[in-house]
Amino acid sequence: MSFIDIHGHYAWNIDDGMPSYEDARKALELARENRISAIVATPHVTPGVHTKDDIHDFIQRIDDLRMLATEYNIDILDGCELFLNHDYQKALDQNLFIPIENTQYVLVEFDVRKEIGNEQEIEERLYDVQFKGYTPIIAHVERYFKNGLDIERVNSFIESGCIIQVNATSFLGYHGKQAKKIAFQLLDEGLIHVIATDTHRATGSRKPCLNKIFYLLEKKYNYHAIHTLMSENPLHILKNEWLEPVYARESFFKKLAKKLKSK
Ligand SMILES: [Fe+2]
């Protein structure tokens, strides 16, 4: 069994992720220990700030990371985390972003410090990404609902063709109690397509941790469903295939059978 991490700031010295080559090396080592076999490198891209030269530098550094990762037998794919701020249209018009390598998918984020609210703007921005020919993967959805999860809203994101990504560390409470609660609610409701690490460091709370989260979740949820969220669905993305959200909750009878079997 191996995992695919579609969201991580492993490429060093280009955003708030790995500060150095040595840190990137340690993070890759840890990723390997976590049975991660492929990583999409997703440096932050901020429209209105990053230029064509910056995008070029990001791709160069991802290439450097790719070289380093061969030592750990990990495949590295190009990508970015595109901040859909008020200048997003410029980035779309000028192609100042990096879709996931050879696919129609692009990882996008909103401001995590704010409640996502009911602003129509959010839907408009996602629609514009789709109009450009890309499928948005909404990063760490659990972090946007400061006033509690709006299930209908997430459902409408999915119905409109967006992919929902949740951070593995949210299940441990590293993004606060509210994000933890919402991560589990999303999992219970079958509203997640992919779980990824959003790794920023080689130590502390934002390091590669998929193995730990896998075993934490498979105690309570369907084993195959959790595997799909961390391995099969990310692979569909890398192959540019369609994917469905995963219903992970086990039925009462299955849970009982598992319990009896373990006795
Ligand atoms: Fe990120």
Boltz pocket constraint, residues with backbone or C-beta under 6 A from the ligand:
constraints:
  - pocket:
      binder: B
      contacts: [[A, 7], [A, 8], [A, 9], [A, 42], [A, 81], [A, 139], [A, 198]]
      max_distance: 6.0
